[in-house]
Amino acid sequence: MKASEIREMKAEEIDIKLDEVRDELKNLRFSQVSGQLTDQTRFRALRRDIARMLTIVNQRATEVKGKEA
């Protein structure tokens, strides 16, 4: 997921997507432990998507605080 796609989303949509991605990452970890995982690169992609989403959420929070001051 690209940062531009995330920026177009509303805060509620980002929260929902963030939960979905975290659940997928959790499921991948279970698959890895059980030996069923074949695509190791998906871990990196999911972690980066989570980081992008959290970065944008934090940027928006900082902008709101800056406007209030």
ChimeraX attribute file (.defattr): number of C-alpha atoms within 10 A of each C-alpha:
attribute: neighborCount
match mode: 1-to-1
recipient: residues
	/A:1	12
	/A:2	9
	/A:3	12
	/A:4	9
	/A:5	8
	/A:6	18
	/A:7	15
	/A:8	10
	/A:9	12
	/A:10	10
	/A:11	15
	/A:12	9
	/A:13	12
	/A:14	19
	/A:15	15
	/A:16	10
	/A:17	17
	/A:18	19
	/A:19	13
	/A:20	12
	/A:21	16
	/A:22	15
	/A:23	12
	/A:24	15
	/A:25	19
	/A:26	13
	/A:27	13
	/A:28	20
	/A:29	14
	/A:30	13
	/A:31	13
	/A:32	14
	/A:33	10
	/A:34	9
	/A:35	9
	/A:36	10
	/A:37	14
	/A:38	10
	/A:39	9
	/A:40	10
	/A:41	8
	/A:42	14
	/A:43	15
	/A:44	11
	/A:45	13
	/A:46	18
	/A:47	13
	/A:48	13
	/A:49	20
	/A:50	19
	/A:51	13
	/A:52	18
	/A:53	21
	/A:54	15
	/A:55	13
	/A:56	17
	/A:57	17
	/A:58	12
	/A:59	12
	/A:60	14
	/A:61	11
	/A:62	12
	/A:63	10
	/A:64	11
	/A:65	10
	/A:66	9
	/A:67	7
	/A:68	7
	/A:69	5
